[in-house]
Amino acid sequence: MLIKVDPIMDEVNSFNSSDPNEIEAFRIKMLGKKGIITGLLAEFRNVPIEHKKEFGQKINLLKKAAQDKVVDLKARVGNSESSKRDLDLSMSGEPFELGSRHPLSIVRKDILDIFTRIGFSISEGPEIEDDFHNFTALNFPEEHPARDMQDTFFIDKDIALRTHTSSVQVRVMEGSKPPIRTISPGRVFRNEAISARAHCIFHQVEGLYIEKDVSFADLKQTLLYFAKEIFGEETEIRLRPSYFPFTEPSAEVDVSCQICSGKGCNVCKNTGYLEIMGCGMVDPNVLENCGIDSSVYSGFAFGMGIERIAMLKYQVNDLRHFFENDLRFLKQFKSAH
Ligand code: PHE
């Protein structure tokens, strides 16, 4: 009797299968009504009394081993079947979120597109500038407040972070002959307290046109074209006298309020207009400083903050949103390009 048990134990231990039918056949062969182990148990009563204890223990171990084996193999088959069920290749994929451009990038591109359509080239230059390109060439007097430590981030006595991209235009004028028609986009830096309306870093696009007989009427018409393109056909502009060291005469440009169409509301503080940029005729001193004969050539220049245009276009009331990268804000801007 005992001799019979060991080879069966070996058979149980070595049995392995991932086929549910084979496992069931094994169960029936061992543990079924007419199974081997069931048969051995039936023979128990014939075992001589002195062997009963030993046989009983062995047969119980064998039965348990066979039962555990069946449970274990069935569980493994079950798991791999359920993992097969999870892997449904015909199921649609995980939703994939597309990113979108930053609102400042969208507006920057819109502005550049509008001017390149009428023949302006794009010029870029260094963010760290020397005093000559940022100030002196642009006719800033020695004692001008913009040179003050309060407004400019100085790196050295003569080197600073540019406060406007007019510095790029000085470089273009130095390096090329008129006609010049260029726009300069880029980051600029001013030592200002950060608030809803101001930041120490912001983005500008400045424009420059130099040719024989360029007039203030050319400037006005170019800016009217720009305003209608960026804000819509109904938009009107208004120029107010102003002062910049590098232009004479100089003006601030206002556009009719988008919200109330010029009738007056709280966005435009009941004036019907919103300021968008500075402009003017290039001062002859600036042309001479950059090696251009001011008796032959004249020109106009203008400069705007991209944040300001974006705030008006999308009715954003706090400039800091553009720098915080809050997805709830950014997700609202979708663009085709
Ligand atoms: N450079 C001026 C600024 O940064 C803008 C400007 C450019 C004004 C050209 C007039 C002409 O504010």
Boltz pocket constraint, residues with backbone or C-beta under 6 A from the ligand:
constraints:
  - pocket:
      binder: B
      contacts: [[A, 163], [A, 164], [A, 165], [A, 166], [A, 206], [A, 207], [A, 244], [A, 247], [A, 250], [A, 251], [A, 278], [A, 279], [A, 280], [A, 301], [A, 302], [A, 303], [A, 304]]
      max_distance: 6.0
